[in-house]
């Protein structure tokens, strides 16, 4: 069986929870041939993983950092490269205008089934016609700006520069449709985002079965990112509509949506996914690697396993340390994980300095032995403002450690009764829950033992892989429609 695994900003170029899931999925299903189709930010991103031997091919598409797609993807631009003005006007522009119509009209008004058909038509067009030439034509720019300014709101508030920058963005966002979809029996997308364009096109044109595993809720995280970045309102509004429309079209094209927690399925139901296409598959960890071992720490220790990124809200974690240190002066916070956002890392380091926590908080970077890091902690903490079903929580549970985490995504669902959940962005509440466990080591140890029992029941890697293996077999042996009507 050949499976094409779609990723966006994660595997194999960035470490994190989604990348861990991708790597363990591939390595755990050695009988399946995988192609990894990765959308990355720019061409400078290097490989962070040694790919398992059953990865037969990788397709890497940088969305930024190049002037022409052929600079990095010449082998996959398998169109005839035709530059045909008649086809541009007769085929491409009607499809593109329909696409823009779906985007500009609003988040809740777009028609996902229609969008699936449109995206399939755009993919067919780019099999024969030059992507760069098409997307840079004056007619395409005129069509894009016309749709933006057709809205009374955008016509009043969008500047010419904003319109130009948005038009340039569409050249980048639609780039996945320029590359040939690798031959496969099944498409598995790890997000309902831009990488989902490949899944949508494969479903519309080839009838390929599609599985979507939604980790963090892609749409929610993009909306948070747009708000945080401070983009102008018109820019934010149109990009929010774009991501919403693509998310809903990915849902429409997917035969099965396998959320990693029940929390995610609430979003999917809200966007019209019927219960019959939802299949909950929890993330899992290896219970032999993440084991219950003795701790060597001789002072109160709080561990956190996360990437340095605004969604992890490390500022709240840092601020909580001031309260915990007041009660436990010798406490240390051991923070493990790579730097994903360097400006944010500088902000966090400045806060540590400002609060006088240099001796309390230690940034350890990435670790090849997270189980040892968990073992040396009394409590494991997570301060995120958005999550799916975080590995750091279930790994800590499998290591028999009590977890204190913010009540986001599937965190409460994972922890159950064997830890504490607190509101996000409330450092004093996070600190209070941590202090309760540090002050009562017998209770903390009992919660940790219960957490491991729960993880062994619901969150093993073996069970997770068995579910995906069965799902792959089910979808590749069942008949499927070649097109979505």
C-alpha positions as CSV (number, residue, x, y, z in Angstrom):
1,X,0.0,0.0,0.0
2,X,1.2,3.5,-0.9
3,X,0.2,6.4,1.4
4,X,1.0,10.1,0.8
5,X,1.3,11.8,4.2
6,X,0.8,15.6,4.0
7,X,2.4,17.9,6.5
8,X,2.5,21.7,7.0
9,X,5.3,23.4,9.0
10,X,6.1,20.2,10.9
11,X,7.6,16.8,9.8
12,X,10.3,16.3,8.9
13,X,11.7,19.8,9.2
14,X,10.4,20.9,12.6
15,X,10.2,19.0,15.9
16,X,7.1,19.0,17.9
17,X,4.0,16.9,18.7
18,X,2.7,16.6,15.2
19,X,6.1,15.6,13.9
20,X,6.4,13.0,16.7
21,X,3.1,11.6,15.6
22,X,4.2,11.5,11.9
23,X,7.5,9.8,12.7
24,X,6.0,7.2,14.9
25,X,3.2,6.5,12.5
26,X,5.6,5.9,9.6
27,X,8.1,3.8,11.6
28,X,5.3,1.8,13.3
29,X,3.7,0.8,9.9
30,X,6.8,-0.6,8.1
31,X,4.7,-2.6,5.7
32,X,3.4,0.6,4.1
33,X,5.3,2.7,1.6
34,X,5.0,6.4,2.5
35,X,5.6,9.5,0.5
36,X,6.0,12.6,2.7
37,X,4.7,15.8,1.1
38,X,5.9,18.6,3.3
39,X,4.9,22.3,3.1
40,X,7.6,24.4,4.8
41,X,8.1,28.1,5.4
42,X,11.3,28.6,3.4
43,X,14.0,26.7,1.6
44,X,16.5,27.0,4.4
45,X,14.6,24.6,6.7
46,X,16.7,21.5,7.2
47,X,15.7,17.9,8.1
48,X,15.2,17.3,11.8
49,X,14.5,13.6,11.4
50,X,16.2,10.6,9.9
51,X,13.4,9.2,7.8
52,X,12.4,5.5,8.3
53,X,13.3,3.2,5.4
54,X,9.7,2.8,4.3
55,X,9.7,6.5,3.3
56,X,10.2,6.0,-0.5
57,X,10.1,9.7,-1.4
58,X,9.9,13.2,0.0
59,X,8.4,16.2,-1.7
60,X,9.3,19.5,-0.1
61,X,7.5,22.7,-1.1
62,X,8.8,25.9,0.4
63,X,6.0,28.5,0.3
64,X,8.3,31.4,0.7
65,X,11.9,32.3,-0.1
66,X,11.9,31.8,-3.8
67,X,10.9,33.8,-6.9
68,X,9.8,30.8,-8.9
69,X,8.6,27.4,-7.9
70,X,11.0,25.7,-10.4
71,X,13.9,26.9,-8.2
72,X,13.2,24.1,-5.7
73,X,10.5,21.9,-7.3
74,X,11.4,21.5,-11.0
75,X,11.1,17.7,-10.9
76,X,7.6,17.9,-9.6
77,X,6.4,20.7,-11.9
78,X,5.3,18.1,-14.5
79,X,3.1,20.3,-16.6
80,X,3.8,21.0,-20.2
81,X,4.6,24.6,-19.1
82,X,2.1,26.0,-21.7
83,X,1.5,29.8,-21.7
84,X,-1.8,30.0,-23.4
85,X,-3.8,33.2,-23.1
86,X,-6.9,31.6,-24.5
87,X,-6.8,28.8,-21.8
88,X,-6.1,31.5,-19.2
89,X,-9.2,33.4,-20.0
90,X,-11.5,30.4,-20.9
91,X,-10.5,27.9,-18.2
92,X,-8.4,29.5,-15.4
93,X,-10.0,32.8,-14.8
94,X,-13.6,31.4,-14.4
95,X,-12.3,28.9,-11.9
96,X,-10.2,31.5,-10.1
97,X,-13.0,33.9,-10.0
98,X,-15.2,31.2,-8.4
99,X,-12.5,30.4,-5.9
100,X,-12.2,34.1,-4.9
101,X,-15.9,34.3,-4.6
102,X,-15.9,31.5,-2.1
103,X,-13.1,33.2,-0.1
104,X,-14.3,36.7,-0.1
105,X,-18.0,36.1,0.8
106,X,-17.2,35.0,4.4
107,X,-16.4,32.2,6.7
108,X,-19.9,30.8,7.2
109,X,-21.2,31.4,3.7
110,X,-18.6,29.5,1.6
111,X,-19.8,26.2,-0.1
112,X,-17.2,23.5,0.7
113,X,-18.5,21.1,-1.9
114,X,-18.3,23.7,-4.6
115,X,-14.8,24.6,-3.5
116,X,-13.7,21.0,-3.7
117,X,-14.8,21.0,-7.4
118,X,-13.1,24.3,-8.0
119,X,-9.8,23.2,-6.5
120,X,-9.9,20.0,-8.6
121,X,-10.4,22.2,-11.7
122,X,-7.4,24.4,-10.8
123,X,-5.2,21.3,-10.2
124,X,-6.2,20.0,-13.7
125,X,-5.4,23.3,-15.3
126,X,-1.9,23.4,-13.8
127,X,-1.1,20.0,-15.1
128,X,-0.8,21.6,-18.6
129,X,-0.2,25.3,-17.9
130,X,2.7,27.2,-16.4
131,X,1.9,28.1,-12.8
132,X,4.3,31.1,-12.4
133,X,3.2,32.6,-15.7
134,X,-0.5,32.2,-14.9
135,X,-0.4,33.6,-11.4
136,X,1.7,36.6,-12.5
137,X,-0.6,37.6,-15.3
138,X,-2.2,41.1,-15.1
139,X,-5.7,39.5,-15.6
140,X,-5.2,37.4,-12.4
141,X,-4.1,40.4,-10.4
142,X,-7.0,42.4,-11.7
143,X,-9.5,39.6,-10.8
144,X,-8.1,39.3,-7.3
145,X,-8.1,43.0,-6.5
146,X,-11.6,43.3,-8.1
147,X,-13.0,40.7,-5.7
148,X,-11.3,42.3,-2.7
149,X,-12.7,45.7,-3.5
150,X,-16.2,44.4,-4.4
151,X,-16.9,44.3,-0.7
152,X,-18.0,47.8,0.6
153,X,-16.0,47.3,3.8
154,X,-12.8,46.3,2.0
155,X,-13.3,49.0,-0.7
156,X,-13.4,51.6,2.1
157,X,-10.6,50.4,4.4
158,X,-8.2,48.3,2.3
159,X,-5.2,50.2,1.0
160,X,-3.6,49.6,-2.4
161,X,-0.5,48.2,-0.7
162,X,-2.7,45.7,1.4
163,X,-4.4,44.6,-1.8
164,X,-1.1,44.0,-3.6
165,X,0.3,42.0,-0.6
166,X,-2.8,39.9,-0.4
167,X,-2.6,39.1,-4.1
168,X,1.0,38.1,-3.7
169,X,-0.1,35.8,-0.9
170,X,-2.5,33.9,-3.1
171,X,0.5,33.0,-5.4
172,X,2.1,31.3,-2.4
173,X,-1.0,29.7,-0.9
174,X,-2.1,28.0,-4.1
175,X,1.4,26.6,-4.8
176,X,0.5,23.1,-3.7
177,X,-1.8,22.8,-6.7
178,X,1.2,23.3,-9.0
179,X,3.0,20.1,-8.1
180,X,2.1,16.7,-9.3
181,X,0.4,14.6,-6.6
182,X,2.5,11.5,-5.9
183,X,0.9,8.2,-7.0
184,X,-0.7,6.6,-4.0
185,X,-3.7,4.5,-2.8
186,X,-4.5,6.9,0.1
187,X,-3.9,10.4,1.1
188,X,-3.4,11.1,4.9
189,X,-3.3,14.8,5.8
190,X,-2.1,15.9,9.2
191,X,-3.9,19.3,9.0
192,X,-7.0,20.9,7.4
193,X,-4.9,23.7,6.1
194,X,-2.9,24.6,3.0
195,X,-1.5,21.0,2.8
196,X,-5.2,20.0,2.6
197,X,-5.3,21.5,-0.9
198,X,-3.4,18.4,-2.1
199,X,-5.9,16.0,-0.5
200,X,-8.8,18.0,-1.9
201,X,-7.4,17.9,-5.4
202,X,-6.6,14.1,-5.1
203,X,-10.2,13.5,-4.1
204,X,-11.7,15.7,-6.8
205,X,-9.6,14.5,-9.7
206,X,-8.6,10.9,-8.8
207,X,-11.2,9.9,-6.2
208,X,-8.3,9.0,-3.8
209,X,-9.5,8.1,-0.3
210,X,-8.6,10.8,2.2
211,X,-8.0,10.6,5.9
212,X,-7.6,13.8,8.0
213,X,-6.0,13.6,11.4
214,X,-6.6,16.9,13.2
215,X,-4.2,17.6,16.0
216,X,-4.6,21.2,17.2
217,X,-7.6,22.8,15.5
218,X,-5.9,24.4,12.5
219,X,-8.4,27.1,11.9
220,X,-8.5,28.2,15.5
221,X,-4.7,28.4,15.6
222,X,-4.5,30.4,12.4
223,X,-7.1,32.9,13.6
224,X,-5.1,33.3,16.9
225,X,-1.9,33.8,14.8
226,X,-3.5,36.4,12.6
227,X,-4.8,38.4,15.6
228,X,-1.4,38.2,17.3
229,X,0.6,39.3,14.3
230,X,-1.2,42.6,14.1
231,X,-2.2,42.5,10.4
232,X,-4.6,45.1,9.1
233,X,-8.3,44.2,9.4
234,X,-8.9,43.6,5.7
235,X,-5.9,41.3,5.5
236,X,-7.0,39.4,8.6
237,X,-10.5,39.1,7.4
238,X,-9.7,37.7,4.0
239,X,-7.0,35.3,5.3
240,X,-9.4,34.1,8.0
241,X,-12.0,33.4,5.3
242,X,-9.4,31.6,3.1
243,X,-8.3,29.3,6.0
244,X,-11.9,28.7,7.0
245,X,-12.9,27.8,3.4
246,X,-10.0,25.4,2.9
247,X,-10.6,23.8,6.3
248,X,-14.3,23.1,5.4
249,X,-13.3,21.9,1.9
250,X,-10.8,19.5,3.5
251,X,-13.5,18.2,5.8
252,X,-15.8,17.7,2.8
253,X,-13.1,15.8,0.8
254,X,-12.2,13.5,3.7
255,X,-13.6,10.0,3.9
256,X,-12.7,9.8,7.5
257,X,-11.7,12.5,10.0
258,X,-9.8,11.0,12.9
259,X,-9.5,13.7,15.6
260,X,-6.9,13.0,18.3
261,X,-9.4,13.9,21.0
262,X,-13.1,14.5,21.4
263,X,-12.6,18.2,21.8
264,X,-11.5,18.5,18.2
265,X,-14.6,16.7,17.0
266,X,-16.7,19.5,18.4
267,X,-15.2,21.9,15.9
268,X,-15.7,19.3,13.1
269,X,-19.4,18.8,14.0
270,X,-19.9,22.6,14.1
271,X,-18.6,22.7,10.5
272,X,-21.1,20.1,9.3
273,X,-19.1,16.8,9.5
274,X,-21.5,13.9,10.0
275,X,-20.9,11.6,12.9
276,X,-20.5,8.7,10.5
277,X,-17.2,10.2,9.2
278,X,-15.7,10.9,12.6
279,X,-13.3,8.3,14.1
280,X,-11.5,9.2,17.4
281,X,-7.9,7.9,17.5
282,X,-5.9,9.1,20.5
283,X,-2.2,9.7,20.2
284,X,-0.1,7.0,21.8
285,X,3.3,6.6,23.4
286,X,5.6,3.7,23.9
287,X,5.1,2.4,27.5
288,X,8.5,0.7,27.5
289,X,10.4,3.9,26.6
290,X,8.3,6.2,28.9
291,X,8.4,4.1,32.0
292,X,8.0,4.6,35.7
293,X,11.5,5.1,37.1
294,X,13.0,6.5,40.2
295,X,13.8,10.2,40.4
296,X,17.2,11.4,41.2
297,X,16.2,15.0,42.1
298,X,16.8,16.3,45.6
299,X,14.9,19.5,45.3
300,X,11.4,20.5,44.1
301,X,11.5,20.3,40.3
302,X,8.9,21.3,37.7
303,X,9.5,20.1,34.1
304,X,8.0,21.4,30.9
305,X,8.4,19.8,27.5
306,X,7.4,22.2,24.7
307,X,8.7,24.3,21.8
308,X,9.4,27.9,22.4
309,X,6.3,29.4,20.6
310,X,3.6,31.9,21.5
311,X,0.9,29.2,21.5
312,X,2.7,27.5,24.4
313,X,2.4,30.8,26.4
314,X,5.8,30.3,28.2
315,X,5.4,33.7,29.7
316,X,2.6,32.4,31.9
317,X,4.8,29.4,32.9
318,X,7.6,31.8,33.7
319,X,5.4,34.1,35.7
320,X,4.0,31.2,37.7
321,X,7.6,30.5,39.0
322,X,7.6,33.7,41.0
323,X,4.6,32.4,43.1
324,X,6.0,28.9,43.4
325,X,9.4,30.2,44.5
326,X,7.8,32.2,47.3
327,X,6.7,29.0,48.9
328,X,9.5,26.7,47.7
329,X,12.7,28.8,47.4
330,X,14.8,26.0,46.0
331,X,12.4,25.1,43.2
332,X,13.7,24.8,39.7
333,X,11.8,24.8,36.4
334,X,13.5,22.6,33.7
335,X,12.2,23.7,30.3
336,X,13.0,21.4,27.4
337,X,12.3,22.0,23.7
338,X,13.5,23.7,20.6
339,X,13.2,27.4,19.8
340,X,10.5,27.8,17.1
341,X,10.0,31.6,17.3
342,X,13.2,33.5,18.0
343,X,11.7,36.9,18.7
344,X,9.3,35.2,21.2
345,X,12.2,33.5,22.8
346,X,13.9,36.8,23.3
347,X,10.8,38.1,25.0
348,X,10.6,35.1,27.3
349,X,14.3,35.4,28.3
350,X,13.8,39.2,29.0
351,X,10.9,38.3,31.3
352,X,13.0,35.7,33.1
353,X,15.6,38.4,33.6
354,X,13.1,41.0,34.7
355,X,11.6,38.7,37.3
356,X,15.0,37.7,38.7
357,X,14.4,34.0,37.8
358,X,17.7,33.2,36.2
359,X,18.6,30.6,38.9
360,X,15.1,29.2,39.0
361,X,14.3,28.7,35.3
362,X,16.7,26.6,33.1
363,X,16.2,26.3,29.4
364,X,17.6,22.9,28.4
365,X,16.9,22.9,24.6
366,X,15.9,19.7,22.8
367,X,16.5,16.4,24.5
368,X,16.9,12.9,23.1
369,X,15.7,11.3,26.3
370,X,12.5,13.0,27.4
371,X,11.7,10.1,29.7
372,X,14.7,11.0,31.8
373,X,13.6,14.6,32.0
374,X,10.2,13.6,33.2
375,X,11.7,11.2,35.8
376,X,13.6,14.0,37.4
377,X,10.5,16.1,37.9
378,X,8.0,16.2,40.8
379,X,5.4,17.9,38.6
380,X,5.1,18.3,34.8
381,X,3.5,21.6,33.6
382,X,2.0,22.9,30.4
383,X,0.8,26.5,29.9
384,X,-0.5,26.5,26.3
385,X,-3.3,28.7,25.0
386,X,-4.1,26.1,22.3
387,X,-3.5,22.4,22.0
388,X,-4.8,19.3,20.4
389,X,-3.9,16.2,22.4
390,X,-0.3,17.1,23.6
391,X,2.3,14.4,23.7
392,X,4.0,16.0,26.7
393,X,0.9,15.3,28.8
394,X,0.5,11.6,27.9
395,X,4.3,11.0,28.0
396,X,4.4,12.4,31.5
397,X,1.4,10.3,32.5
398,X,3.1,7.2,31.2
399,X,6.1,8.1,33.3
400,X,3.9,8.2,36.3
401,X,4.1,12.0,36.8
402,X,1.2,14.2,37.9
403,X,0.5,17.0,35.3
404,X,-0.7,20.5,35.9
405,X,-1.9,22.0,32.6
406,X,-4.1,24.7,31.1
407,X,-7.6,23.6,30.2
408,X,-7.3,23.7,26.4
409,X,-8.0,21.2,23.6
410,X,-7.9,17.6,24.8
411,X,-5.9,18.2,28.0
412,X,-8.7,17.6,30.4
413,X,-9.7,14.5,28.4
414,X,-6.2,13.1,28.7
415,X,-5.6,13.9,32.4
416,X,-8.9,12.7,33.8
417,X,-8.7,12.6,37.6
418,X,-5.0,12.2,37.8
419,X,-3.7,15.8,37.6
420,X,-5.0,19.4,37.6
421,X,-6.3,21.7,34.9
422,X,-6.4,25.4,35.3
423,X,-7.5,28.4,33.1
424,X,-5.1,29.6,30.5
425,X,-3.1,32.8,31.0
426,X,-3.5,32.7,34.8
427,X,0.0,32.2,36.3
428,X,-1.2,32.4,39.8
429,X,-3.7,29.5,39.3
430,X,-1.0,27.5,37.6
431,X,1.3,28.2,40.5
432,X,-1.3,27.3,43.1
433,X,-1.9,23.8,41.5
434,X,1.8,23.2,41.3
435,X,2.3,24.1,44.9
436,X,-0.5,21.8,46.1
437,X,1.4,18.9,44.5
438,X,4.9,19.9,45.7
439,X,3.5,20.3,49.2
440,X,2.0,16.8,49.3
441,X,4.5,14.3,47.6
442,X,2.5,11.3,48.7
443,X,-0.7,12.5,46.9
444,X,1.4,13.6,43.9
445,X,3.0,10.1,43.7
446,X,-0.4,8.4,43.9
447,X,-1.8,10.7,41.1
448,X,1.3,9.8,39.0
449,X,0.6,6.0,39.5
450,X,-3.0,6.5,38.5
451,X,-2.0,8.6,35.5
452,X,0.2,5.7,34.2
453,X,-2.6,3.2,34.6
454,X,-4.9,5.5,32.6
455,X,-2.2,6.0,29.9
456,X,-1.7,2.2,29.6
457,X,-5.5,1.8,29.1
458,X,-6.1,4.5,26.5
459,X,-2.8,6.1,25.2
460,X,-0.4,3.4,24.0
461,X,1.5,3.6,20.7
462,X,0.5,0.0,20.0
463,X,-3.2,0.8,20.2
464,X,-2.8,4.0,18.1
465,X,-0.9,2.2,15.3
466,X,-3.4,-0.7,15.2
467,X,-6.3,1.8,14.7
468,X,-4.5,3.5,11.8
469,X,-3.6,0.2,10.2
470,X,-7.2,-0.9,10.3
471,X,-8.4,2.4,8.9
472,X,-6.0,2.3,6.0
473,X,-7.1,-1.2,5.1
474,X,-10.8,-0.2,5.4
475,X,-10.5,2.8,3.1
476,X,-8.3,1.2,0.4
477,X,-10.5,-1.9,0.0
478,X,-13.9,-0.1,0.0
479,X,-15.3,1.5,-3.2
480,X,-15.0,5.3,-3.4
481,X,-16.5,8.0,-5.6
482,X,-14.2,9.5,-8.2
483,X,-15.7,13.0,-7.7
484,X,-17.6,15.0,-5.1
485,X,-20.8,16.4,-6.6
